[in-house]
Amino acid sequence: MTARDTQVQGIFNRITTSYDRVNSLMTLGRHAAWCREVAQRAGVGPGGRVLDIATGTGEIALALRRREPRAEVAGVDFSEKMLETARTKPGADAITWEFADAHSLRFDDESFDAVTHGYLLRNVSDVPRVLAEQVRVLRPGGRVVVLETAPPRGALRLAISAGMSVVLPLLGQVVAGDRRAYDYLKDSTLGFIQPARVAELMREAGFVDVGYESKYLGTNVILWGRKPGS
């Protein structure tokens, strides 16, 4: 991992206990519904294998498991503290939780029917490498579904940016007692690339049938794609 990756790892280890609550507050409760939509778009059937990268506290992994209880779900993250919280949630015993660096996954080539992740790409040092790893571990025809933040644009861009600059660090201070960590999350959101560029990077990595849908005044987005093949 790079120095930046180590810094980000430390931030997520610090905010574990407040992470779900702040996500829910910031999205007015919509975050859970987006996780369910990611699980639905992954389309994993009985006996299928799905890998949820940057699983955090496990919201997407658990949504995947609830949607298809006969699927094999693995949730991986580079924050051990996040994984500790994920393991305590109802239904967590049915999921395999592991430490992993998204830049270099330990899994064999073509070993999963779907890959999902939430808020991963804005936090890694090498987006093309991370996407290439996802192509590698997917079976031909396998799907990738991504939940990400997006920098606001359009007529409301300045208002939304100003609101996030105030509200997110304030929530970090009040809810988590860690304003600096949430300053980073604010900066990584406002400074991230637009969804169209993420989709372009997905195509460059080898995914086809790439598309996306914006959420919540354009500040969040769900993207999807497929590895070529049967």
Phi and psi in degrees as GROMACS dihedral restraints (atoms count N, CA, C in turn):
[ dihedral_restraints ]
;  ai    aj    ak    al  type     phi  dphi    fc
    3     4     5     6     1   -78.9    20    10
    4     5     6     7     1   172.0    20    10
    6     7     8     9     1   -60.6    20    10
    7     8     9    10     1   -37.0    20    10
    9    10    11    12     1   -65.1    20    10
   10    11    12    13     1   -42.5    20    10
   12    13    14    15     1   -60.2    20    10
   13    14    15    16     1   -41.4    20    10
   15    16    17    18     1   -64.4    20    10
   16    17    18    19     1   -39.2    20    10
   18    19    20    21     1   -62.7    20    10
   19    20    21    22     1   -45.6    20    10
   21    22    23    24     1   -64.2    20    10
   22    23    24    25     1   -40.7    20    10
   24    25    26    27     1   -56.6    20    10
   25    26    27    28     1   -44.9    20    10
   27    28    29    30     1   -62.4    20    10
   28    29    30    31     1   -39.4    20    10
   30    31    32    33     1   -62.0    20    10
   31    32    33    34     1   -47.2    20    10
   33    34    35    36     1   -69.7    20    10
   34    35    36    37     1   -30.5    20    10
   36    37    38    39     1   -63.9    20    10
   37    38    39    40     1   -30.2    20    10
   39    40    41    42     1   -79.9    20    10
   40    41    42    43     1   -28.2    20    10
   42    43    44    45     1  -104.7    20    10
   43    44    45    46     1    12.8    20    10
   45    46    47    48     1   -53.9    20    10
   46    47    48    49     1   -48.2    20    10
   48    49    50    51     1   -67.5    20    10
   49    50    51    52     1   -23.6    20    10
   51    52    53    54     1  -102.8    20    10
   52    53    54    55     1    -6.4    20    10
   54    55    56    57     1   -61.1    20    10
   55    56    57    58     1   -50.4    20    10
   57    58    59    60     1   -62.5    20    10
   58    59    60    61     1   -41.9    20    10
   60    61    62    63     1   -65.0    20    10
   61    62    63    64     1   -43.9    20    10
   63    64    65    66     1   -67.1    20    10
   64    65    66    67     1   -40.3    20    10
   66    67    68    69     1   -57.5    20    10
   67    68    69    70     1   -44.7    20    10
   69    70    71    72     1   -65.8    20    10
   70    71    72    73     1   -42.2    20    10
   72    73    74    75     1   -65.9    20    10
   73    74    75    76     1   -44.2    20    10
   75    76    77    78     1   -66.4    20    10
   76    77    78    79     1   -29.4    20    10
   78    79    80    81     1  -105.0    20    10
   79    80    81    82     1    10.8    20    10
   81    82    83    84     1    52.3    20    10
   82    83    84    85     1    40.3    20    10
   84    85    86    87     1    83.9    20    10
   85    86    87    88     1     3.3    20    10
   87    88    89    90     1   -82.3    20    10
   88    89    90    91     1   -16.2    20    10
   90    91    92    93     1   -56.9    20    10
   91    92    93    94     1   -43.5    20    10
   93    94    95    96     1   -61.8    20    10
   94    95    96    97     1   -39.0    20    10
   96    97    98    99     1   -66.4    20    10
   97    98    99   100     1   -37.7    20    10
   99   100   101   102     1   -65.4    20    10
  100   101   102   103     1   -38.4    20    10
  102   103   104   105     1   -62.8    20    10
  103   104   105   106     1   -39.5    20    10
  105   106   107   108     1   -65.6    20    10
  106   107   108   109     1   -37.3    20    10
  108   109   110   111     1   -66.3    20    10
  109   110   111   112     1   -39.6    20    10
  111   112   113   114     1   -58.0    20    10
  112   113   114   115     1   -45.8    20    10
  114   115   116   117     1   -61.8    20    10
  115   116   117   118     1   -40.8    20    10
  117   118   119   120     1   -65.7    20    10
  118   119   120   121     1   -43.5    20    10
  120   121   122   123     1   -68.7    20    10
  121   122   123   124     1   -26.4    20    10
  123   124   125   126     1   -63.8    20    10
  124   125   126   127     1   -32.2    20    10
  126   127   128   129     1    63.3    20    10
  127   128   129   130     1    33.0    20    10
  129   130   131   132     1   -78.3    20    10
  130   131   132   133     1   129.3    20    10
  132   133   134   135     1   -96.9    20    10
  133   134   135   136     1  -178.1    20    10
  135   136   137   138     1   -55.5    20    10
  136   137   138   139     1   131.7    20    10
  138   139   140   141     1    81.5    20    10
  139   140   141   142     1    -3.5    20    10
  141   142   143   144     1   -75.0    20    10
  142   143   144   145     1   161.8    20    10
  144   145   146   147     1  -118.0    20    10
  145   146   147   148     1   132.1    20    10
  147   148   149   150     1  -133.7    20    10
  148   149   150   151     1   140.2    20    10
  150   151   152   153     1  -114.5    20    10
  151   152   153   154     1   120.9    20    10
  153   154   155   156     1  -103.8    20    10
  154   155   156   157     1   109.7    20    10
  156   157   158   159     1   -92.0    20    10
  157   158   159   160     1   150.0    20    10
  159   160   161   162     1    54.2    20    10
  160   161   162   163     1    45.9    20    10
  162   163   164   165     1   -64.0    20    10
  163   164   165   166     1   -21.5    20    10
  165   166   167   168     1    60.0    20    10
  166   167   168   169     1  -125.5    20    10
  168   169   170   171     1   -86.7    20    10
  169   170   171   172     1     9.7    20    10
  171   172   173   174     1    90.3    20    10
  172   173   174   175     1    13.6    20    10
  174   175   176   177     1   -61.4    20    10
  175   176   177   178     1   -45.8    20    10
  177   178   179   180     1   -71.1    20    10
  178   179   180   181     1   -43.2    20    10
  180   181   182   183     1   -58.0    20    10
  181   182   183   184     1   -43.2    20    10
  183   184   185   186     1   -68.6    20    10
  184   185   186   187     1   -36.1    20    10
  186   187   188   189     1   -64.7    20    10
  187   188   189   190     1   -38.7    20    10
  189   190   191   192     1   -61.5    20    10
  190   191   192   193     1   -44.4    20    10
  192   193   194   195     1   -66.5    20    10
  193   194   195   196     1   -40.7    20    10
  195   196   197   198     1   -65.5    20    10
  196   197   198   199     1   -37.8    20    10
  198   199   200   201     1   -68.8    20    10
  199   200   201   202     1   -38.5    20    10
  201   202   203   204     1  -138.6    20    10
  202   203   204   205     1    89.8    20    10
  204   205   206   207     1   -61.9    20    10
  205   206   207   208     1   -17.5    20    10
  207   208   209   210     1   -93.4    20    10
  208   209   210   211     1     3.9    20    10
  210   211   212   213     1   -84.7    20    10
  211   212   213   214     1   157.5    20    10
  213   214   215   216     1   -99.3    20    10
  214   215   216   217     1   115.1    20    10
  216   217   218   219     1  -113.4    20    10
  217   218   219   220     1   129.6    20    10
  219   220   221   222     1  -117.5    20    10
  220   221   222   223     1   129.5    20    10
  222   223   224   225     1  -114.1    20    10
  223   224   225   226     1   123.3    20    10
  225   226   227   228     1  -125.4    20    10
  226   227   228   229     1   150.3    20    10
  228   229   230   231     1  -158.2    20    10
  229   230   231   232     1   158.9    20    10
  231   232   233   234     1   -99.2    20    10
  232   233   234   235     1     8.9    20    10
  234   235   236   237     1  -109.7    20    10
  235   236   237   238     1   108.9    20    10
  237   238   239   240     1   -63.6    20    10
  238   239   240   241     1   -33.1    20    10
  240   241   242   243     1   -64.9    20    10
  241   242   243   244     1   -41.4    20    10
  243   244   245   246     1   -61.7    20    10
  244   245   246   247     1   -44.0    20    10
  246   247   248   249     1   -63.0    20    10
  247   248   249   250     1   -37.1    20    10
  249   250   251   252     1   -58.4    20    10
  250   251   252   253     1   -42.4    20    10
  252   253   254   255     1   -68.2    20    10
  253   254   255   256     1   -42.8    20    10
  255   256   257   258     1   -57.1    20    10
  256   257   258   259     1   -40.4    20    10
  258   259   260   261     1   -66.9    20    10
  259   260   261   262     1   -15.7    20    10
  261   262   263   264     1   -91.7    20    10
  262   263   264   265     1    -6.7    20    10
  264   265   266   267     1   -82.2    20    10
  265   266   267   268     1   152.8    20    10
  267   268   269   270     1   -57.2    20    10
  268   269   270   271     1   131.6    20    10
  270   271   272   273     1    88.7    20    10
  271   272   273   274     1    -5.0    20    10
  273   274   275   276     1   -66.5    20    10
  274   275   276   277     1   -25.1    20    10
  276   277   278   279     1   -64.0    20    10
  277   278   279   280     1   -20.7    20    10
  279   280   281   282     1   -87.6    20    10
  280   281   282   283     1     0.8    20    10
  282   283   284   285     1  -116.6    20    10
  283   284   285   286     1   144.7    20    10
  285   286   287   288     1   -90.1    20    10
  286   287   288   289     1   120.3    20    10
  288   289   290   291     1  -108.8    20    10
  289   290   291   292     1   131.0    20    10
  291   292   293   294     1  -144.0    20    10
  292   293   294   295     1   149.0    20    10
  294   295   296   297     1   -72.9    20    10
  295   296   297   298     1   137.0    20    10
  297   298   299   300     1  -160.3    20    10
  298   299   300   301     1   148.5    20    10
  300   301   302   303     1   -99.9    20    10
  301   302   303   304     1   122.0    20    10
  303   304   305   306     1   -62.5    20    10
  304   305   306   307     1   -20.0    20    10
  306   307   308   309     1   -75.0    20    10
  307   308   309   310     1   -19.9    20    10
  309   310   311   312     1  -151.3    20    10
  310   311   312   313     1    84.5    20    10
  312   313   314   315     1   -78.6    20    10
  313   314   315   316     1   144.6    20    10
  315   316   317   318     1   -83.6    20    10
  316   317   318   319     1    -5.2    20    10
  318   319   320   321     1   -78.7    20    10
  319   320   321   322     1   153.3    20    10
  321   322   323   324     1   -68.7    20    10
  322   323   324   325     1   160.4    20    10
  324   325   326   327     1   -59.6    20    10
  325   326   327   328     1   142.8    20    10
  327   328   329   330     1    52.7    20    10
  328   329   330   331     1    49.9    20    10
  330   331   332   333     1  -110.9    20    10
  331   332   333   334     1    -1.7    20    10
  333   334   335   336     1  -131.7    20    10
  334   335   336   337     1   147.7    20    10
  336   337   338   339     1   -84.6    20    10
  337   338   339   340     1   -21.1    20    10
  339   340   341   342     1  -154.9    20    10
  340   341   342   343     1   151.4    20    10
  342   343   344   345     1  -127.5    20    10
  343   344   345   346     1   134.4    20    10
  345   346   347   348     1  -128.1    20    10
  346   347   348   349     1   158.6    20    10
  348   349   350   351     1  -164.0    20    10
  349   350   351   352     1   151.3    20    10
  351   352   353   354     1  -124.2    20    10
  352   353   354   355     1   124.1    20    10
  354   355   356   357     1    56.6    20    10
  355   356   357   358     1    39.8    20    10
  357   358   359   360     1   -90.6    20    10
  358   359   360   361     1   -51.6    20    10
  360   361   362   363     1   -63.6    20    10
  361   362   363   364     1   -34.6    20    10
  363   364   365   366     1   -69.7    20    10
  364   365   366   367     1   -12.8    20    10
  366   367   368   369     1  -109.9    20    10
  367   368   369   370     1     5.7    20    10
  369   370   371   372     1  -106.2    20    10
  370   371   372   373     1   160.4    20    10
  372   373   374   375     1   -87.8    20    10
  373   374   375   376     1   -17.8    20    10
  375   376   377   378     1  -142.9    20    10
  376   377   378   379     1    87.2    20    10
  378   379   380   381     1   -61.1    20    10
  379   380   381   382     1   -46.2    20    10
  381   382   383   384     1   -57.9    20    10
  382   383   384   385     1   -40.4    20    10
  384   385   386   387     1   -65.3    20    10
  385   386   387   388     1   -41.4    20    10
  387   388   389   390     1   -62.9    20    10
  388   389   390   391     1   -42.7    20    10
  390   391   392   393     1   -67.3    20    10
  391   392   393   394     1   -37.6    20    10
  393   394   395   396     1   -62.4    20    10
  394   395   396   397     1   -37.1    20    10
  396   397   398   399     1   -64.0    20    10
  397   398   399   400     1   -36.8    20    10
  399   400   401   402     1   -68.6    20    10
  400   401   402   403     1   -39.8    20    10
  402   403   404   405     1   -60.6    20    10
  403   404   405   406     1   -42.3    20    10
  405   406   407   408     1   -60.6    20    10
  406   407   408   409     1   -45.2    20    10
  408   409   410   411     1   -82.3    20    10
  409   410   411   412     1   -11.0    20    10
  411   412   413   414     1   -81.5    20    10
  412   413   414   415     1   142.6    20    10
  414   415   416   417     1   -74.1    20    10
  415   416   417   418     1   156.0    20    10
  417   418   419   420     1   -53.8    20    10
  418   419   420   421     1   131.0    20    10
  420   421   422   423     1    86.9    20    10
  421   422   423   424     1    -6.1    20    10
  423   424   425   426     1   -68.3    20    10
  424   425   426   427     1   153.7    20    10
  426   427   428   429     1  -106.2    20    10
  427   428   429   430     1   148.7    20    10
  429   430   431   432     1  -119.5    20    10
  430   431   432   433     1   136.4    20    10
  432   433   434   435     1  -133.3    20    10
  433   434   435   436     1   130.9    20    10
  435   436   437   438     1  -125.5    20    10
  436   437   438   439     1   130.7    20    10
  438   439   440   441     1  -107.7    20    10
  439   440   441   442     1   122.7    20    10
  441   442   443   444     1  -138.9    20    10
  442   443   444   445     1   160.9    20    10
  444   445   446   447     1   -84.1    20    10
  445   446   447   448     1   162.5    20    10
  447   448   449   450     1  -141.7    20    10
  448   449   450   451     1   141.3    20    10
  450   451   452   453     1   -66.6    20    10
  451   452   453   454     1   135.1    20    10
  453   454   455   456     1   -63.3    20    10
  454   455   456   457     1   151.6    20    10
  456   457   458   459     1  -144.9    20    10
  457   458   459   460     1   172.5    20    10
  459   460   461   462     1    84.2    20    10
  460   461   462   463     1  -162.4    20    10
  462   463   464   465     1   -62.7    20    10
  463   464   465   466     1   -29.5    20    10
  465   466   467   468     1   -94.9    20    10
  466   467   468   469     1     7.2    20    10
  468   469   470   471     1   -57.3    20    10
  469   470   471   472     1   -49.3    20    10
  471   472   473   474     1   -66.4    20    10
  472   473   474   475     1   -41.2    20    10
  474   475   476   477     1   -65.0    20    10
  475   476   477   478     1   -44.2    20    10
  477   478   479   480     1   -67.2    20    10
  478   479   480   481     1   -43.1    20    10
  480   481   482   483     1   -60.4    20    10
  481   482   483   484     1   -44.1    20    10
  483   484   485   486     1   -64.2    20    10
  484   485   486   487     1   -41.3    20    10
  486   487   488   489     1   -63.5    20    10
  487   488   489   490     1   -43.3    20    10
  489   490   491   492     1   -64.6    20    10
  490   491   492   493     1   -37.2    20    10
  492   493   494   495     1   -63.9    20    10
  493   494   495   496     1   -27.1    20    10
  495   496   497   498     1   -93.2    20    10
  496   497   498   499     1   -49.3    20    10
  498   499   500   501     1   -71.4    20    10
  499   500   501   502     1   -45.7    20    10
  501   502   503   504     1   -65.0    20    10
  502   503   504   505     1   -48.7    20    10
  504   505   506   507     1   -62.4    20    10
  505   506   507   508     1   -33.3    20    10
  507   508   509   510     1   -66.5    20    10
  508   509   510   511     1   -43.2    20    10
  510   511   512   513     1   -61.5    20    10
  511   512   513   514     1   -39.6    20    10
  513   514   515   516     1   -60.1    20    10
  514   515   516   517     1   -40.1    20    10
  516   517   518   519     1   -70.0    20    10
  517   518   519   520     1   -45.8    20    10
  519   520   521   522     1   -75.5    20    10
  520   521   522   523     1   -46.9    20    10
  522   523   524   525     1   -84.3    20    10
  523   524   525   526     1   -42.6    20    10
  525   526   527   528     1  -106.6    20    10
  526   527   528   529     1   -15.1    20    10
  528   529   530   531     1    66.0    20    10
  529   530   531   532     1    28.8    20    10
  531   532   533   534     1  -144.2    20    10
  532   533   534   535     1    78.4    20    10
  534   535   536   537     1   -64.3    20    10
  535   536   537   538     1   -37.5    20    10
  537   538   539   540     1   -63.4    20    10
  538   539   540   541     1   -40.3    20    10
  540   541   542   543     1   -63.1    20    10
  541   542   543   544     1   -40.5    20    10
  543   544   545   546     1   -79.6    20    10
  544   545   546   547     1   -20.0    20    10
  546   547   548   549     1   -61.5    20    10
  547   548   549   550     1   -42.5    20    10
  549   550   551   552     1   -62.3    20    10
  550   551   552   553     1   -45.6    20    10
  552   553   554   555     1   -62.5    20    10
  553   554   555   556     1   -37.3    20    10
  555   556   557   558     1   -63.1    20    10
  556   557   558   559     1   -47.8    20    10
  558   559   560   561     1   -64.6    20    10
  559   560   561   562     1   -39.1    20    10
  561   562   563   564     1   -70.1    20    10
  562   563   564   565     1   -28.1    20    10
  564   565   566   567     1   -74.2    20    10
  565   566   567   568     1   -52.3    20    10
  567   568   569   570     1   -68.7    20    10
  568   569   570   571     1   -26.3    20    10
  570   571   572   573     1   -94.3    20    10
  571   572   573   574     1     0.2    20    10
  573   574   575   576     1   -78.3    20    10
  574   575   576   577     1   164.0    20    10
  576   577   578   579     1   -76.8    20    10
  577   578   579   580     1   161.3    20    10
  579   580   581   582     1   -72.5    20    10
  580   581   582   583     1   154.2    20    10
  582   583   584   585     1   -54.3    20    10
  583   584   585   586     1   -36.0    20    10
  585   586   587   588     1   -61.6    20    10
  586   587   588   589     1   -36.1    20    10
  588   589   590   591     1   -73.0    20    10
  589   590   591   592     1   -37.9    20    10
  591   592   593   594     1   -60.1    20    10
  592   593   594   595     1   -44.7    20    10
  594   595   596   597     1   -60.6    20    10
  595   596   597   598     1   -39.4    20    10
  597   598   599   600     1   -62.9    20    10
  598   599   600   601     1   -42.3    20    10
  600   601   602   603     1   -65.1    20    10
  601   602   603   604     1   -35.3    20    10
  603   604   605   606     1   -63.7    20    10
  604   605   606   607     1   -42.5    20    10
  606   607   608   609     1   -64.4    20    10
  607   608   609   610     1   -42.2    20    10
  609   610   611   612     1   -62.8    20    10
  610   611   612   613     1   -30.8    20    10
  612   613   614   615     1   -73.3    20    10
  613   614   615   616     1   -17.8    20    10
  615   616   617   618     1   122.9    20    10
  616   617   618   619     1    -1.5    20    10
  618   619   620   621     1   -77.0    20    10
  619   620   621   622     1   149.5    20    10
  621   622   623   624     1  -122.3    20    10
  622   623   624   625     1   171.6    20    10
  624   625   626   627     1    53.4    20    10
  625   626   627   628     1    41.6    20    10
  627   628   629   630     1   -80.6    20    10
  628   629   630   631     1   135.5    20    10
  630   631   632   633     1  -151.5    20    10
  631   632   633   634     1   173.2    20    10
  633   634   635   636     1  -157.4    20    10
  634   635   636   637     1   160.8    20    10
  636   637   638   639     1  -138.4    20    10
  637   638   639   640     1   125.1    20    10
  639   640   641   642     1   -79.2    20    10
  640   641   642   643     1   150.3    20    10
  642   643   644   645     1  -131.5    20    10
  643   644   645   646     1   154.6    20    10
  645   646   647   648     1    55.2    20    10
  646   647   648   649     1    61.2    20    10
  648   649   650   651     1    59.1    20    10
  649   650   651   652     1    29.1    20    10
  651   652   653   654     1    80.0    20    10
  652   653   654   655     1     7.2    20    10
  654   655   656   657     1   -88.7    20    10
  655   656   657   658     1   -11.0    20    10
  657   658   659   660     1  -133.2    20    10
  658   659   660   661     1   158.1    20    10
  660   661   662   663     1  -151.3    20    10
  661   662   663   664     1   144.2    20    10
  663   664   665   666     1  -111.6    20    10
  664   665   666   667     1   124.2    20    10
  666   667   668   669     1  -115.1    20    10
  667   668   669   670     1   155.0    20    10
  669   670   671   672     1  -147.9    20    10
  670   671   672   673     1   160.6    20    10
  672   673   674   675     1  -165.9    20    10
  673   674   675   676     1  -178.8    20    10
  675   676   677   678     1  -143.9    20    10
  676   677   678   679     1   142.3    20    10
  678   679   680   681     1   -78.4    20    10
  679   680   681   682     1   132.2    20    10
  681   682   683   684     1   -58.0    20    10
  682   683   684   685     1   149.2    20    10
  684   685   686   687     1   128.9    20    10
  685   686   687   688     1  -177.4    20    10
